[in-house]
Amino acid sequence: PSGSYSVSAITRGLADVRVRGDHWLYNLLPGVMLDDNILQLPPTVLRNGDVDSSGEVDAADIDQVIAFFGNLGSFDADVDGSREVDAADIDLVILTFGGIDQ
């Protein structure tokens, strides 16, 4: 929720870094300098909606949200983090429909 994250197994040098969160698509950050276990990443925007972590937002993700629609609790289909699978989750998946990992 805060937008922060951690990275492990850092080696020194220039690298391409891919970042993602649960049910989010990967985003590529090319040419990041890794130095002494300190990582300075440029700001990035992640795209939400990959419910099944397949690397793309497709009909299977919409199907998952519909299957859990109305449920309360912690579900992958709750892409907005409200602890309820509802219309807002369907809207988020539709908004990023067709998106793929970078």
Buried (B, 14 or more C-beta within 10 A) or exposed (E): EEEEEEEEEBEEEEBEBEBBEEBBBBBEBEEBEBEEEEBEEEEEEBBBBBBBEEBBBBEEBBBBBBEBBEBEEEBBBBBBEEEBBBEBBBEBBBEBBEBBBB
